[in-house]
Amino acid sequence: MVDPGALSARLVAELAEAGDLVPEWRPAFEAVPRHLFVPDTVWVEDGDRLLPVHRADDETAWLELCYANEFVITQVDDGVPAGPGQVAGKSPVRRAGPTWWPRCWRRWRSSPG
């Protein structure tokens, strides 16, 4: 299994190097494990289909998705997919990508605490 701490450190470094994460917010990103807020099944796009990635089946792939600098699809078909490995065409729900929050905080002029 991949170490979530290493994945988190890589993501934080990537965000900081890109200028998306200001120094004031870095401690919060380092302290809070992102994967604790991601459901055990997420979805990946495969052409015009969405395929499930289950934590129980492939924890490494699931963790990689949790710590990717991208949106994570957390729900499809209103939480009731069409069947194992099948997904209908309803709109997915996406968890905000890591760059979204620091950009919002900067726009809102938020500060830690």
C-alpha positions in Angstrom: 0.0 0.0 0.0 1.1 3.5 -0.7 1.7 5.8 2.3 -1.0 8.5 2.5 1.5 10.8 4.2 3.8 10.6 1.3 1.0 11.3 -1.2 -0.2 14.2 0.9 3.4 15.7 1.1 3.7 15.4 -2.7 0.3 17.1 -3.2 1.2 19.9 -0.7 4.6 20.5 -2.4 2.9 20.5 -5.9 0.3 23.1 -4.7 2.9 25.3 -3.1 5.3 25.2 -6.1 2.5 26.2 -8.4 1.6 29.1 -6.1 -1.8 27.8 -5.4 -1.1 27.2 -1.7 0.0 30.3 0.3 2.3 29.7 3.3 -0.4 30.6 5.8 -2.5 27.6 4.7 0.2 25.0 4.3 0.1 23.8 7.9 -3.7 23.0 7.5 -3.1 21.1 4.3 -0.2 19.2 5.9 -2.2 18.3 9.1 -5.5 17.2 7.6 -5.5 13.8 5.7 -7.6 14.4 2.6 -8.6 10.7 2.2 -10.6 10.9 5.4 -13.1 13.0 3.6 -13.4 10.9 0.5 -15.9 8.0 0.2 -14.7 4.4 -0.2 -15.9 4.4 -3.8 -14.9 7.1 -6.2 -15.3 7.1 -10.0 -12.9 7.7 -12.9 -13.8 8.8 -16.4 -13.2 6.2 -19.1 -14.3 7.8 -22.4 -18.0 8.3 -22.1 -18.3 6.0 -19.0 -17.5 6.3 -15.4 -15.9 3.4 -13.7 -15.9 2.8 -9.9 -12.7 2.5 -7.9 -13.4 0.8 -4.6 -11.0 1.3 -1.7 -11.5 -2.3 -0.7 -10.5 -3.6 -4.1 -7.6 -1.3 -4.9 -6.6 0.9 -2.0 -3.5 2.2 -3.8 -5.5 3.4 -6.8 -8.1 4.9 -4.5 -5.5 6.8 -2.4 -3.8 8.0 -5.6 -7.1 9.5 -6.6 -7.7 11.0 -3.2 -4.4 12.9 -3.4 -4.3 13.8 -7.1 -4.5 17.5 -7.9 -7.8 17.0 -9.6 -11.5 16.8 -8.8 -12.6 13.5 -7.4 -16.0 12.1 -8.6 -17.7 10.9 -5.4 -21.2 10.0 -6.5 -23.1 9.1 -9.7 -26.7 8.2 -10.5 -27.9 9.9 -7.3 -25.9 7.3 -5.2 -27.5 4.2 -6.9 -25.3 3.2 -9.8 -26.9 1.0 -12.5 -25.0 -2.1 -11.4 -21.5 -3.5 -10.7 -19.1 -1.7 -13.0 -21.9 0.0 -14.9 -22.8 3.6 -14.7 -25.8 5.4 -16.3 -25.5 8.8 -17.8 -26.6 11.0 -14.9 -24.4 13.8 -13.7 -21.7 12.9 -11.3 -21.0 14.7 -8.0 -17.4 15.9 -7.8 -15.4 16.7 -4.7 -13.5 20.0 -5.1 -9.9 19.7 -6.3 -7.1 20.6 -4.0 -6.4 24.0 -5.7 -10.0 25.1 -5.4 -9.9 25.8 -1.6 -6.7 27.9 -1.4 -7.9 29.9 -4.4 -11.2 30.6 -2.6 -9.5 31.5 0.7 -7.2 33.9 -1.1 -10.2 35.6 -2.9 -12.1 35.8 0.4 -9.0 37.1 2.2 -9.4 34.4 4.8 -6.8 33.7 7.4 -6.1 30.6 9.5 -7.8 30.4 12.8 
